[in-house]
């Protein structure tokens, strides 16, 4: 072989079949034949000199090692649980960030998680319990209302935070890539500490009024399921609204009004028992109706409304699926539109 003015024989090239790493084979060199020569242009002299200088252990990569195949993502909608599981450490960091930012420089800190439902309970008890004489299914009205308020406060806070999470994290989203669904998921997870604090308040209130689940303690077993349903509904609906908020900023103005209407359409200050059969069937289309009614029955030792709980499961699945499908359909363009 002649490189420029230098004559290289085939013996100077790595021998055919030489191994770079024990256990691996180097691809056969087509130039390593006895007596073969090849004239190459001067612009390849540097490359050929480098190839001639490096030995076979540096020339040939390990071909028998595992390879990573990169394929374009599927356009078919899928559940986001795998992304959340694979990046759970990042999700935990984002949740901690949201919790720290929420209570940073707050004089009362997590006490707001207790004061907010207490203040709302005082207003509802005076207005609906005393002035309007709203029925409460035989329970003290404060107990009746607080059972629904604890669930609703968690849902409303998680939904509102998730809906504005993408716009609030615009600086992070435009600088580095990561699954965007982690942002609304972290917003929902950051509302869990408030739920724990308000649940402790509810437990004390039930004991104080003697209205605990003493008659049917087994009903408490359904509370984790109802909590998961509430979080899943806030996550799915919040993810869809967050993606919609990136494209249409009107969402942040309409969301408080939507949450307020949704609250009065849920049996929090009024019992579902006063509704006519036709209206009851209509109310069961709201997933929060079954969640609130189920939680109230479990906490006060009453018979669980399984039809309402089942309707809540189906409604949560439907609304969450719609939110996730829309989020995944626009996820690729979020960084450009935000």
C-alpha positions as a Python dict, from the first residue, in 0.01 Angstrom:
ca = {
    (1, 'X'): (0, 0, 0),
    (2, 'X'): (132, 344, -86),
    (3, 'X'): (23, 642, 128),
    (4, 'X'): (160, 959, -26),
    (5, 'X'): (522, 865, -87),
    (6, 'X'): (531, 588, 176),
    (7, 'X'): (504, 225, 75),
    (8, 'X'): (307, 17, 328),
    (9, 'X'): (288, -357, 293),
    (10, 'X'): (-8, -562, 396),
    (11, 'X'): (202, -709, 678),
    (12, 'X'): (196, -373, 859),
    (13, 'X'): (-182, -382, 888),
    (14, 'X'): (-357, -567, 1169),
    (15, 'X'): (-370, -937, 1082),
    (16, 'X'): (-693, -1084, 962),
    (17, 'X'): (-910, -1220, 1241),
    (18, 'X'): (-706, -1051, 1516),
    (19, 'X'): (-900, -995, 1837),
    (20, 'X'): (-912, -657, 2008),
    (21, 'X'): (-1064, -781, 2331),
    (22, 'X'): (-1048, -1139, 2456),
    (23, 'X'): (-1369, -1310, 2360),
    (24, 'X'): (-1445, -1072, 2073),
    (25, 'X'): (-1355, -1089, 1704),
    (26, 'X'): (-1235, -806, 1490),
    (27, 'X'): (-1400, -774, 1148),
    (28, 'X'): (-1186, -903, 866),
    (29, 'X'): (-969, -640, 698),
    (30, 'X'): (-1018, -659, 322),
    (31, 'X'): (-674, -502, 269),
    (32, 'X'): (-490, -767, 470),
    (33, 'X'): (-408, -992, 175),
    (34, 'X'): (-50, -1088, 85),
    (35, 'X'): (101, -857, -171),
    (36, 'X'): (-201, -632, -201),
    (37, 'X'): (-136, -262, -248),
    (38, 'X'): (-366, 37, -271),
    (39, 'X'): (-295, 395, -364),
    (40, 'X'): (-492, 646, -169),
    (41, 'X'): (-502, 1017, -206),
    (42, 'X'): (-295, 1244, 15),
    (43, 'X'): (-602, 1371, 200),
    (44, 'X'): (-637, 1027, 360),
    (45, 'X'): (-274, 1002, 465),
    (46, 'X'): (-338, 1119, 817),
    (47, 'X'): (-622, 873, 866),
    (48, 'X'): (-423, 580, 731),
    (49, 'X'): (-121, 671, 941),
    (50, 'X'): (-342, 670, 1246),
    (51, 'X'): (-486, 333, 1154),
    (52, 'X'): (-138, 195, 1099),
    (53, 'X'): (-11, 333, 1430),
    (54, 'X'): (-293, 198, 1645),
    (55, 'X'): (-291, -168, 1721),
    (56, 'X'): (-584, -405, 1686),
    (57, 'X'): (-683, -373, 2049),
    (58, 'X'): (-770, -8, 1987),
    (59, 'X'): (-904, -39, 1635),
    (60, 'X'): (-1182, -293, 1676),
    (61, 'X'): (-1468, -236, 1920),
    (62, 'X'): (-1618, -523, 2112),
    (63, 'X'): (-1878, -645, 1868),
    (64, 'X'): (-2026, -910, 2095),
    (65, 'X'): (-2137, -666, 2366),
    (66, 'X'): (-2502, -563, 2404),
    (67, 'X'): (-2624, -294, 2168),
    (68, 'X'): (-2879, -20, 2239),
    (69, 'X'): (-3129, 19, 1958),
    (70, 'X'): (-3296, 361, 1936),
    (71, 'X'): (-3638, 357, 1777),
    (72, 'X'): (-3886, 641, 1730),
    (73, 'X'): (-4156, 646, 2000),
    (74, 'X'): (-4489, 493, 1918),
    (75, 'X'): (-4771, 733, 1838),
    (76, 'X'): (-5023, 503, 2003),
    (77, 'X'): (-5141, 630, 2344),
    (78, 'X'): (-5019, 432, 2642),
    (79, 'X'): (-5041, 454, 3018),
    (80, 'X'): (-4769, 669, 3177),
    (81, 'X'): (-4689, 436, 3466),
    (82, 'X'): (-4365, 310, 3313),
    (83, 'X'): (-4222, 660, 3276),
    (84, 'X'): (-4313, 745, 3633),
    (85, 'X'): (-4161, 422, 3762),
    (86, 'X'): (-3835, 449, 3568),
    (87, 'X'): (-3779, 809, 3683),
    (88, 'X'): (-3915, 788, 4035),
    (89, 'X'): (-3602, 955, 4179),
    (90, 'X'): (-3659, 1262, 3962),
    (91, 'X'): (-4028, 1256, 4054),
    (92, 'X'): (-3939, 1257, 4424),
    (93, 'X'): (-3708, 1555, 4373),
    (94, 'X'): (-3978, 1749, 4188),
    (95, 'X'): (-4231, 1674, 4463),
    (96, 'X'): (-3988, 1796, 4727),
    (97, 'X'): (-3926, 2111, 4523),
    (98, 'X'): (-4297, 2187, 4499),
    (99, 'X'): (-4354, 2129, 4870),
    (100, 'X'): (-4057, 2350, 4964),
    (101, 'X'): (-4168, 2630, 4732),
    (102, 'X'): (-4526, 2616, 4861),
    (103, 'X'): (-4432, 2677, 5223),
    (104, 'X'): (-4120, 2886, 5172),
    (105, 'X'): (-4130, 3203, 5384),
    (106, 'X'): (-4478, 3110, 5513),
    (107, 'X'): (-4518, 3204, 5878),
    (108, 'X'): (-4777, 2933, 5947),
    (109, 'X'): (-4629, 2668, 5717),
    (110, 'X'): (-4827, 2344, 5698),
    (111, 'X'): (-5080, 2486, 5942),
    (112, 'X'): (-5256, 2626, 5636),
    (113, 'X'): (-5354, 2267, 5550),
    (114, 'X'): (-5564, 2268, 5869),
    (115, 'X'): (-5681, 2630, 5872),
    (116, 'X'): (-5822, 2624, 5520),
    (117, 'X'): (-6077, 2341, 5573),
    (118, 'X'): (-6159, 2476, 5920),
    (119, 'X'): (-6241, 2822, 5785),
    (120, 'X'): (-6449, 2676, 5502),
    (121, 'X'): (-6624, 2445, 5748),
    (122, 'X'): (-6721, 2739, 5970),
    (123, 'X'): (-6876, 2924, 5675),
    (124, 'X'): (-7063, 2618, 5544),
    (125, 'X'): (-7194, 2529, 5891),
    (126, 'X'): (-7337, 2877, 5947),
    (127, 'X'): (-7475, 2932, 5596),
    (128, 'X'): (-7598, 2587, 5499),
    (129, 'X'): (-7632, 2414, 5834),
    (130, 'X'): (-7804, 2686, 6036),
    (131, 'X'): (-7947, 2942, 5796),
    (132, 'X'): (-8049, 2710, 5512),
    (133, 'X'): (-8118, 2410, 5742),
    (134, 'X'): (-7964, 2171, 5490),
    (135, 'X'): (-8027, 1804, 5580),
    (136, 'X'): (-7718, 1599, 5670),
    (137, 'X'): (-7838, 1236, 5674),
    (138, 'X'): (-7869, 1230, 6052),
    (139, 'X'): (-7513, 1345, 6116),
    (140, 'X'): (-7400, 1668, 6281),
    (141, 'X'): (-7370, 1910, 5992),
    (142, 'X'): (-7010, 1995, 6076),
    (143, 'X'): (-6914, 1625, 6054),
    (144, 'X'): (-7114, 1582, 5734),
    (145, 'X'): (-6948, 1881, 5566),
    (146, 'X'): (-6595, 1815, 5690),
    (147, 'X'): (-6592, 1459, 5552),
    (148, 'X'): (-6656, 1602, 5207),
    (149, 'X'): (-6433, 1906, 5248),
    (150, 'X'): (-6121, 1703, 5331),
    (151, 'X'): (-6158, 1500, 5012),
    (152, 'X'): (-6253, 1800, 4800),
    (153, 'X'): (-5974, 2025, 4931),
    (154, 'X'): (-5714, 1767, 4828),
    (155, 'X'): (-5870, 1721, 4485),
    (156, 'X'): (-5909, 2092, 4413),
    (157, 'X'): (-5556, 2177, 4528),
    (158, 'X'): (-5402, 1893, 4325),
    (159, 'X'): (-5606, 1973, 4013),
    (160, 'X'): (-5526, 2345, 4025),
    (161, 'X'): (-5155, 2287, 4085),
    (162, 'X'): (-5130, 2026, 3808),
    (163, 'X'): (-5313, 2246, 3557),
    (164, 'X'): (-5061, 2529, 3600),
    (165, 'X'): (-4753, 2314, 3650),
    (166, 'X'): (-4619, 2315, 3292),
    (167, 'X'): (-4638, 2692, 3252),
    (168, 'X'): (-4485, 2736, 3597),
    (169, 'X'): (-4192, 2509, 3503),
    (170, 'X'): (-4129, 2667, 3162),
    (171, 'X'): (-3766, 2745, 3245),
    (172, 'X'): (-3694, 2381, 3326),
    (173, 'X'): (-3888, 2235, 3034),
    (174, 'X'): (-3715, 2452, 2770),
    (175, 'X'): (-3363, 2373, 2895),
    (176, 'X'): (-3350, 1998, 2947),
    (177, 'X'): (-3548, 1700, 2824),
    (178, 'X'): (-3731, 1471, 3062),
    (179, 'X'): (-4078, 1315, 3053),
    (180, 'X'): (-4308, 1616, 3080),
    (181, 'X'): (-4569, 1411, 3260),
    (182, 'X'): (-4350, 1419, 3570),
    (183, 'X'): (-4435, 1787, 3622),
    (184, 'X'): (-4813, 1748, 3680),
    (185, 'X'): (-4747, 1423, 3866),
    (186, 'X'): (-4519, 1610, 4107),
    (187, 'X'): (-4784, 1879, 4154),
    (188, 'X'): (-5036, 1614, 4260),
    (189, 'X'): (-4784, 1444, 4488),
    (190, 'X'): (-4705, 1775, 4658),
    (191, 'X'): (-5068, 1796, 4775),
    (192, 'X'): (-5045, 1468, 4969),
    (193, 'X'): (-4889, 1624, 5284),
    (194, 'X'): (-5186, 1862, 5305),
    (195, 'X'): (-5422, 1565, 5276),
    (196, 'X'): (-5246, 1391, 5566),
    (197, 'X'): (-5274, 1700, 5787),
    (198, 'X'): (-5642, 1755, 5707),
    (199, 'X'): (-5714, 1384, 5759),
    (200, 'X'): (-5565, 1411, 6109),
    (201, 'X'): (-5796, 1706, 6174),
    (202, 'X'): (-6092, 1502, 6051),
    (203, 'X'): (-6004, 1210, 6280),
    (204, 'X'): (-5996, 1440, 6582),
    (205, 'X'): (-6327, 1600, 6477),
    (206, 'X'): (-6497, 1263, 6440),
    (207, 'X'): (-6385, 1149, 6783),
    (208, 'X'): (-6490, 1479, 6938),
    (209, 'X'): (-6841, 1450, 6795),
    (210, 'X'): (-6872, 1076, 6856),
    (211, 'X'): (-6944, 1006, 6490),
    (212, 'X'): (-6663, 765, 6401),
    (213, 'X'): (-6690, 437, 6211),
    (214, 'X'): (-6769, 238, 6524),
    (215, 'X'): (-7056, 45, 6367),
    (216, 'X'): (-6876, -63, 6047),
    (217, 'X'): (-6499, -35, 6099),
    (218, 'X'): (-6434, -259, 5799),
    (219, 'X'): (-6547, 24, 5574),
    (220, 'X'): (-6221, 206, 5648),
    (221, 'X'): (-6046, -41, 5419),
    (222, 'X'): (-6193, 136, 5116),
    (223, 'X'): (-6036, 470, 5207),
    (224, 'X'): (-5699, 396, 5037),
    (225, 'X'): (-5885, 309, 4716),
    (226, 'X'): (-6082, 633, 4731),
    (227, 'X'): (-5763, 831, 4795),
    (228, 'X'): (-5600, 670, 4492),
    (229, 'X'): (-5907, 746, 4281),
    (230, 'X'): (-5900, 1110, 4389),
    (231, 'X'): (-5530, 1144, 4307),
    (232, 'X'): (-5570, 965, 3973),
    (233, 'X'): (-5861, 1189, 3875),
    (234, 'X'): (-5667, 1503, 3968),
    (235, 'X'): (-5360, 1370, 3783),
    (236, 'X'): (-5541, 1275, 3463),
    (237, 'X'): (-5762, 1582, 3442),
    (238, 'X'): (-5477, 1808, 3557),
    (239, 'X'): (-5238, 1670, 3293),
    (240, 'X'): (-5490, 1736, 3017),
    (241, 'X'): (-5561, 2088, 3145),
    (242, 'X'): (-5187, 2157, 3184),
    (243, 'X'): (-5125, 2070, 2818),
    (244, 'X'): (-5426, 2275, 2715),
    (245, 'X'): (-5303, 2566, 2926),
    (246, 'X'): (-4977, 2575, 2732),
    (247, 'X'): (-5164, 2640, 2409),
    (248, 'X'): (-5455, 2843, 2546),
    (249, 'X'): (-5377, 3057, 2850),
    (250, 'X'): (-5749, 3112, 2904),
    (251, 'X'): (-5748, 2789, 3102),
    (252, 'X'): (-5592, 2951, 3407),
    (253, 'X'): (-5870, 3212, 3413),
    (254, 'X'): (-6152, 2961, 3363),
    (255, 'X'): (-6018, 2695, 3602),
    (256, 'X'): (-6119, 2861, 3935),
    (257, 'X'): (-6472, 2904, 3800),
    (258, 'X'): (-6476, 2541, 3684),
    (259, 'X'): (-6355, 2416, 4024),
    (260, 'X'): (-6620, 2618, 4205),
    (261, 'X'): (-6901, 2484, 3987),
    (262, 'X'): (-6763, 2131, 4025),
    (263, 'X'): (-6768, 2165, 4405),
    (264, 'X'): (-7136, 2262, 4420),
    (265, 'X'): (-7217, 1980, 4176),
    (266, 'X'): (-7061, 1738, 4427),
    (267, 'X'): (-7255, 1639, 4741),
    (268, 'X'): (-7031, 1822, 4988),
    (269, 'X'): (-7275, 2072, 5142),
    (270, 'X'): (-7586, 1880, 5037),
    (271, 'X'): (-7664, 1507, 5067),
    (272, 'X'): (-7720, 1289, 4765),
    (273, 'X'): (-8030, 1144, 4936),
    (274, 'X'): (-8235, 1457, 4857),
    (275, 'X'): (-8190, 1408, 4482),
    (276, 'X'): (-8461, 1245, 4273),
    (277, 'X'): (-8373, 910, 4108),
    (278, 'X'): (-8320, 1080, 3771),
    (279, 'X'): (-8106, 1354, 3923),
    (280, 'X'): (-7911, 1096, 4124),
    (281, 'X'): (-7820, 908, 3807),
    (282, 'X'): (-7707, 1236, 3656),
    (283, 'X'): (-7499, 1322, 3963),
    (284, 'X'): (-7325, 984, 3949),
    (285, 'X'): (-7168, 1089, 3618),
    (286, 'X'): (-6948, 1313, 3834),
    (287, 'X'): (-6669, 1086, 3967),
    (288, 'X'): (-6626, 1300, 4278),
    (289, 'X'): (-6985, 1219, 4380),
    (290, 'X'): (-6906, 852, 4440),
    (291, 'X'): (-6570, 933, 4601),
    (292, 'X'): (-6718, 1181, 4850),
    (293, 'X'): (-7021, 964, 4929),
    (294, 'X'): (-6802, 657, 4975),
    (295, 'X'): (-6555, 839, 5201),
    (296, 'X'): (-6835, 987, 5412),
    (297, 'X'): (-7003, 648, 5455),
    (298, 'X'): (-6676, 476, 5546),
    (299, 'X'): (-6577, 743, 5799),
    (300, 'X'): (-6915, 747, 5975),
    (301, 'X'): (-6982, 372, 5981),
    (302, 'X'): (-7265, 367, 5728),
    (303, 'X'): (-7341, 129, 5444),
    (304, 'X'): (-7117, 192, 5148),
    (305, 'X'): (-7290, 312, 4827),
    (306, 'X'): (-7128, 59, 4595),
    (307, 'X'): (-7313, 186, 4289),
    (308, 'X'): (-7171, 535, 4344),
    (309, 'X'): (-6820, 398, 4408),
    (310, 'X'): (-6835, 186, 4093),
    (311, 'X'): (-6950, 484, 3890),
    (312, 'X'): (-6663, 685, 4036),
    (313, 'X'): (-6413, 421, 3924),
    (314, 'X'): (-6547, 422, 3568),
    (315, 'X'): (-6564, 802, 3553),
    (316, 'X'): (-6212, 839, 3687),
    (317, 'X'): (-6082, 592, 3430),
    (318, 'X'): (-6258, 773, 3144),
    (319, 'X'): (-6154, 1128, 3240),
    (320, 'X'): (-5796, 1024, 3317),
    (321, 'X'): (-5764, 841, 2986),
    (322, 'X'): (-5886, 1149, 2797),
    (323, 'X'): (-5638, 1371, 2980),
    (324, 'X'): (-5343, 1137, 2923),
    (325, 'X'): (-5423, 1085, 2555),
    (326, 'X'): (-5440, 1458, 2490),
    (327, 'X'): (-5123, 1521, 2689),
    (328, 'X'): (-4928, 1261, 2492),
    (329, 'X'): (-5059, 1396, 2162),
    (330, 'X'): (-4905, 1742, 2225),
    (331, 'X'): (-4609, 1645, 2444),
    (332, 'X'): (-4355, 1677, 2160),
    (333, 'X'): (-4441, 2041, 2095),
    (334, 'X'): (-4475, 2161, 2455),
    (335, 'X'): (-4123, 2304, 2473),
    (336, 'X'): (-4182, 2505, 2154),
    (337, 'X'): (-4520, 2645, 2253),
    (338, 'X'): (-4469, 2712, 2621),
}
